């Protein structure tokens, strides 16, 4: 495993991001257990259609295989990962150790996250760590990339080469809070930004025009496949900060084939996002295999 980054130099995402190309990423969850076959199968359907596959790290505080190992498995299968690293479950020693391990395995794309609260997940009595949060994690990655640890001590066995990104929520209720957080993440070294699920594209456009303008960093709009009206209502109820508009819920409810209608909605959203920002992050929970069809419907061709 230690030579994996020499044998499979996958850097399509960083290369495309820095070249200003329209970026496409997609989210795949690690397995809940020891068999990665389903994760590999879903990710394989995305080959050639996305620049990288985003591997979640305890999303919604639900237990799954660790993101570094899951990302390494994708890399072994010729799929470039973006490895999410959340601060909730590790102190700064553990975070640095995992980041060094990721680099050694050839995993260079890192999405730095604070992490969802444990009360939201399937182990509500677990102890949270939160030694750092996303901005300080980005600062830490910057140090590691420059050959020192968080205490400014030299890394005797070499600097890292990580390409860090961060999350952003253009639909955040506090505009000043959104601007402050974005600017702090930018200053801390974020090289790309992945948004939460977007439903208000006027708000996204305002964010691009008023806050992201001049940053010269890719913003990827989060596009979510809604499978039914019931699915949309569940998201409104259970996902903080997300509001699926009633007209979309009605459209799904009235459709003969709600899943097909959800794909059409997602494709239309991709087309809107393409006019506003430099990429899309596709989310299709348990139906990642439909993402290529959605991209076809949106007129987004193969990336490689």
N, C-alpha and C positions, 0 to 999 in steps of 0.2 A: 504493500500500500504506500510505503514511503516514497516510491518513485513515480507515483501516479501523475503528479503534475508535470513530470518530464515526458511521460508517454502520451498524455492526452492534454495538450496545451489549448484548452478551450477558453477563448477570451472574446467570443463574438459579442457579448453584451457590452463590455467596456469599450471595445473598438467601435461598435455602432453608436454608443452613447456619445463618445468623444467626437465622432464624425458628424453628429447632428442628424442621424437617421431617425425615422419614426420607429420607436421601440415597441416591441410586443413581449410581455411576460405573462405567465400564467401561474396560478397557485395550485399546488398539490400538497396534500397533508401526508405526513409520515404515517407508517402503519401503527395500529394499536396492537402491538404484539411483536413477535420475532420474525415474521415472514413478510418481506418487502415486495412480494410478487405483484400485488394489486397496484401499489404505488408505481412500480416500474412500468407496468402495463399502461396505466393512465399517462404517465410522463412520456412514454414512447409514442403515443398518439400525437404528441405535440412537436415531435422532431421536425425541424425544417420550417415550422410555423411560428415559433417563438424564439427570441434571442436567448432566453433563459427561463428555467422553471424555478419558481419561488417555493422554498420549503419552509413551512411554518414551524415555530418553536413554542409548543405549548399554547397554541391559540385558544382564546377563551378560557385559559387555565385548565384545559382538558388534557389528561395524560396521553402522550404518544411517544414514539421513538424519538431520541434526541436528534435535533436538526442537523448537527455536524455529521453524524453517521449516515443519516438518510441522504444528505447531500453527497457524501462520498460514494454511496451506492449508485446514485444517478450518474456521477462522474465516471464510474467504472463502466456504465452502460452508454457512455458517449453523449450524455445530456448535461449541458452546462447548468449548474445550480446558482441560485441566489439563496444564501443561507441566512435565515432570520436568527438573530441572537437577542434574547430578551433578558432584561436585568432582574426580573422577578425572582429567579431561582438560584442565582449565583452571586457570590461576592466578587470583589475585584480580582482576587487571586484566581477564582474559577473562570471568570470571563477571559482573563489574559491567557490562561492555560488552554481554553477551548479555541481561542482565536489563533494561538500558535499552532495548535493541532490542525485547525482548518487549513491554514496556509501550507503546512507540511503535506497535507493530502491533496493539494492543488485546488482548494476552494478559495477563491479570491473575492467574489461578490458577497458582501455582508449587508443585511438590512438591520440597522441598529434600532432596537425597540425598548421601551420601558417595560412593557408587558402588562397583560390584563390582570386585574385583581383576583386572588385565589377564590374569593367568595363567589365568583361567577362560574367556577368550574366544578369538576367532579371530585375534588379533594378540598372542600371548603375549610377543613381544619388544618390544612398544611400551613407551615410557617413561611411567610414571605421574607425575601431578603432585601431587595431594592437598595443595595449598597450604592449603586449608581442609578441614573436614569439615562434616557436616550442621548441627551446632549453631552453628558460626561462620558458616556460610552464612545461617542464619536471622537471626543477629545483623546480618549485612551487609544483608540485605533490610530489616530494621527501620530501619537507618540510611538506606538509599536512600529508603524511604518517608517519612522525616523530612527529606529534602532535603540530606543530606550523604553523602559517600563513606566508604570504610572508614577513611580518615585524618582524618575529621571535617571535611573541606573541603567548602564549599557546592557543590551542583549548580547551576551558573549557569543551566541551561536547564530547571529545574523538578524537583520531587520526583516519585518514582514512586508508583503506587497498586497495589501487588501484594498478593495474598491468599495468604500462604504456609502450606503444610502440611508435614507430616513423616511419615516411616515409623515404625511401631512393630511389635514382634514379641512379642505376649503369650505365645508359646510359648518364649520365650528361657529357656535353662537356668538362668541366673543371675537370680533374682528381684530381688536388690538392684541388680544392673546394669540390669535393665529399669526399675526404679523411678527410679534416678538419671538414666538417659538420657531417660526420658519427662519428668521434672521439668525437666531442663536445656533440652529442646526447648520445653517450655511457657514457661519463663522467657525464652527467646530469641525468642518471638513466634509460635510455631506456632498457627495458627487452626483447623486440622483435622488429624486423624491417619488415615493409611491403613495397615491392618495387612498383614502377610505372610499367605500362604495359611493359613487356619485349619482345623484338623481336630479340635482338642481344645477343645470349646466350654465344658467345665467350667473349663478354664484361662482362656478368654476372660472367663467370668463372674467368676472370681476377680480378674482384672485390672481389670474394670470396677468391682467392689465395693471393691477394696483400693487401687488406684492411680489410676485415671481419675476416680473419684468426686470431685466438687467442682471438677473442671477446667473444666466448662461448655464444653468443646470437643467437636465431633463426632468419634466414633471410627467408622471404616468398616471392617468386617470383610472380609478378603480371601476371596472365594469362587471356587474354581477348578473348571472343568469337566474332570473326568477322563473320557477317551474310551474307556479300556479298562483291564484289569488290567495289561497291559504298560506303558501310559502311567503308571499309578500307581507301578509298580515303578521305572520310569525316574526319576520325580521323587524317590522315596525315595533313589535311588542318587546322583543328580546335583545336587539342590537342597539346600544346607546348611540345617540347622535345621528341615527339614520331615519329618514322619513320618506317612505315610498309614497308618491302622490296618489290620491284616490283615483285619478283618471287612468293610471297604469293598472291599479288593482281591478278597476271595472273592466278594462280591456282584457285582462287575463280571465276574469270571471265569465265574460261573454264569449270567449273564444271556444270554437269546437275542439281545438287541440291546444290546451294551455301551454304545454311545453314548447310547441312550435312557435306560438305567439311570443313566449318569453325569449326565444332565440331571435325572433324578428326585432323585438324591443332592444335586446343587447346589441344587435348588429347596427341598428339606427343610432344607438348611443356611441358606438365605436366611431361611426361616421362623423357625429357631432364633435367628439373629442379630438378627432384627427385635425379639425380646423382650429382647435384651441391650444393644444399642447403637443409635446414631443413623443407621446406614447400612451399605451393603455396597459393596464394590469387586469387580466381576465380571471374571474372567479366563477367556477361552475362546480359547486360542491357535489362530489360523487358522480358528476357527469362531465369530467374534464375532456372526455372523448368527443364532446360536441363542440369544443372550442374551435377546431379547424373549420367546421361548417359555419359557425357564426362569423369567423373571419372572412370566409368566402362570400357570405351574404353581404358583408360590409365592404367588399372589394379590396381587402387587404391580402396581398399575395404572399407567397413563401418568402421568408426572410433570408434564407441561405440557398 
